[in-house]
Amino acid sequence: MSSQLEMLFQLQALDSRLQEKQRVIGRYEAELAARRAAIAACTARIDALAASRKDSVAQRAFAERKVEDLQEALKHKRQRAQKARNEKEVRAGQDEVTAALEEIRESETVLLDAMTRVEDLEKQIEMAKVERSELENQDHRQVSEAEARIEALRAELAAEREARDGAASGIEQALRKKYDSLLERRAGIAVVEVDMTGCCGGCHVQIPPQTLLEVRRTASVRVCPMCQRILFALVTETGAVADRGER
């Protein structure tokens, strides 16, 4: 068997493991980022609710002062009405009192609405704080576990990259360049096995007989005519294709 082709196949196995570990790390990091984003979103919601509460509290205070002022004004109007000297002044005083009472009722409605808004906002803030607390507690537990797993995977990656670099160093430069190009263009799979039916293990197209013979008998470096991946086939000492159980 061509040592170059065998080294390429081994390099592909190393690269596949590296890619899978990198994908796992990516998933862990994405999960951590999602939890952190959820906490940040919750905090932003609390801040927005707190700002709304502040405005509503100011509106409530303004409404309270207005009701107090109107009630004080009503007291004076009633006092003036009591001092009316004729029927005309009595009717005028009564009209003022009626108008003042209506304005007070409207202002009290505004005040009640403001008080309700403040209460609702306070409830929403408390609920959001509870949600954030739960997220932070969950994040604390899961972050520790995820970070430990990520650290372990990165240590494994570092060790396997050293093995990968060692395996790649023995491959001819032109062949390695072709391999690296295929690795990038073909979703991380540059070397594929020819299956028992003579099909490419990458795109599953039937390999031409002459190419298939060269790959199986001489272990020549050949590529799939369809996907251009490098073809590989394990062979026995007699030249026959090895069964997967004989490896």
N, C-alpha and C positions, 0 to 999 in steps of 0.2 A: 504494500500500500504506500502511496505517496506520502512521505512524512509531512510535506507541506499541506496536503489536503487534510490529513488527520489533525494537524495542528489547527487548521482553520475550523474544523468541526468542534474541536475542544474549545477554541476561542469563542465560537458561537454559543456553546453551552455556558461558558463563563459570562458572556455578555447578557444572555437571557436571564441568568440569575441576578445579575446586577440590575437589569431593567426592572425585574419583578420587585426586588427590594426597594428600588427607588420609587416605584409606584406605591408600595405599601407606605413608605415614608410620606409620600405626597398625600395619601389618604388620611394618615394620622394628622399631618399638618393642616389639611383642609378642615378636618373635624375640629381641631383646636381653634382655627381661625373662625369657624362658624360659631363656636361657643363664645369666643371673645366678641364677635360681632353682635351676638344676641345680647350680651351684657351691655355693650356700648349703646345698642338701640334702646334697651330698657332705661339706661341712664339718661339718654337724650329725651325719652318720653317723660321721665320724671321731671327733668328740667323744664320741659315745655308745659307740663301740667302745673308746676310750681309757679311759672311765669303767669299762666292764666289765673291761678289762684290769687296771686298778688294783685292783678288787675281787678279781679272780682271783689276782693277784700276792699280795695279802694272805692269801687262802685258801691259796695254795701255801706261803707262809712259815709259816702256822700249822700246816699239815700236816707240813712239814719238822720243825718244832720238836717236834711231837707224836711223830713217828717217832723222833727222837733221844732224847726223854724215855723212850719205851717201850723202846728198845734199852738205855738205861742201866739202866732198872728190871729188864729181863731179865737183865742181867749180875749184878745183886745177887741176883736170885732163883736163878740158877744157883749162885752162890757159897753161898747158904744151903742149896740142895739138896745140895751136896757135903758140907756139914757135918752132914747128917742123922744122927741117932744110932740110929734104929730104922726098921723097915719102914714104920710109919705116917708118920713124918716124910719118908721117901723118896718115898712115894706122893703126899703132900701137895705136896712140892717139885716133883715131876714135873708134877702137875696145874697148879700155878702157872706153870711154864715153858711148858706146852702152851697155856694160856689166853693168856699173854703173847705167844707166837708168833702165835696166831690174831689177836689184837688188832693186832699189828704188821703182819700181812698185810693186814688191812682198812684200816689207816691208810695203808699204802703204796699201796693201790688208790686211796684218796681223793687222795693226793699225786700219783699218776700222772695221774689225771683233771684235777687242778688244773693240772699242768704242760702237759697237752695243750690245755686251754682257753686258757692263756696263749699258747702257740705259735700256735694257730688264730687267736686275736684279733690277734696281731702280724702274721700274714700278711694278715688282712682289712684291717688298718690300712694296711699297705704298699700293697695293691692299691687301696684307696680314695684314698690319697695320689697314686698314679700317675694314677688316673682324674681326680682334681681338677687335677693338673698339666696333663694333656692338655686338660681343659676350659678352664683358664685360658689356655693357649697359644692354643687355638682362639679363645677369647673375645677375646684381645688383638688377633688379626689381624682377626677379623670385626667387632669393635666399631669399630675404626678405619674400616673400609670403610662400615659401616652408619651411623656417626655423620656421616661425610662426605656420604653420600647424603641423610641426613635434613636436614642443614644446607642442602644445595643445594635440596632440595624446599621447605624452609621459606622460603628466599629467593624461589623461584618463587611460592610461595603469597602472600608479602607483595606482590610485584609485581602478581600477578593480582587480589588483593583490592582494590588501588588501582584497577585497571581496572574491576573489578566495581562498586565504589562509584561510579565515574564513570558507568557505564552505568545504574545504578539511580537516580541522581539526576535523570535526565531523564524518568523515568516518573511519571505522575500518582500522587498519594498513595494514592487509593482502589484503583487498579489494582495498585499495588505491594503494598499490604496484602493484597489477594486473592492475589497471586502468592506472597508470603511464607507465607501460610497454607497454600496448596496445596503449596508446597515441603516444608513440615513434615509435612503429612498424607499426601502421596503419594510417600514414599520418595525425596525429592529431585528429582522430575520434576513440574513444574507446567505446562510448555508442551510440547505434542506436535504433530508434523506429522500432517496428514491424508494417508493414503497414496493411491496411484493408484486404489484401488478405493473410496475414500470412507469408509475406516474410521479410527477413532481410533488414533493411534500408541501410546497408552498402554494402553487396555483392549481394543482391537481390535473394538469395537462399531461397527456401521454407523451413520454420522451421518445424521440426518433430511435429506431433500433440501433443504428451505428453509434449514436451518442451514448445510448444505454449500455452497449457492449463496452465502450471505452471506459465508462465510469465504473462498471462492475468488474471488468477483467483487469484493467490496467490502472485503475484509480487515477486516471488523468483528470486534470482540472477542466471541467466542462460546465456550461451554464444551460439553464432551461431556456429553450427558444422563445417561450412566452414571457416569463417574468424576469429572466436574466439572473436569477439566483444561482449561486454555485451549488452543483449537485454533489451528493456524497452517498456512498453505499458501503456498508460493512461487508467484507468478504472473508471467506474461510481460506485455509491454506491451499485448498484445491481450486480456489477461484469461485466457488459457488457463493451465492448471496447468503449471508448469515441470517438465521432465524433470530428474532428478537430475544428469544430465551437463551441463545448461545452466547450472548455478550457477557 
